[in-house]
Amino acid sequence: CTGTPRALPTPPCPPRDTREFAQGGECFECHPECERIEGNVTCNGSGADTCTRCARYRDGPHCV
């Protein structure tokens, strides 16, 4: 993930095959159980409990 810092708290990562979220100006992969959402936020962290939507099922707060 590259780019210039922005005023946004979490700048978007460039489109790639992997799902990513931005934190501290760097991009990190989302949990594999997060459903990929084109043009929108897929996750807010690396855990299975930070997915916007699950690729398969949700068990409580976690995607499984």
DASULJO-V800255 format. One record per pair of residues at least 6 apart in sequence whose ideal C-beta (glycine too) atoms are under 6 Angstrom apart, sorted by sequence separation. I is the first residue (numbers start at 1). GAP is how many residues later the second one is. D is the distance in Angstrom with one decimal. If there is no record, write none. Layout:
BEGIN
i/gap/d
I/GAP/D
I/GAP/D
END
This chain:
BEGIN
i/gap/d
36/6/5.7
44/6/4.7
13/7/4.2
20/7/4.5
21/7/6.0
43/7/4.7
57/7/5.4
34/8/5.3
43/8/5.0
13/9/5.5
20/9/5.8
21/9/5.8
34/9/4.7
54/9/3.6
42/10/5.9
11/11/5.1
18/11/5.3
19/11/3.8
41/11/5.5
1/12/4.6
10/12/4.4
30/12/5.1
49/12/4.4
51/12/4.8
30/13/3.7
49/13/4.9
13/14/4.0
48/14/4.4
19/15/5.5
33/15/5.1
48/15/4.7
31/16/5.9
19/17/5.0
31/17/4.5
34/17/3.7
28/18/5.7
35/18/4.3
35/19/5.9
5/20/5.6
35/20/4.4
33/21/6.0
21/22/5.1
33/22/5.5
19/23/4.3
1/26/2.9
33/30/3.7
END
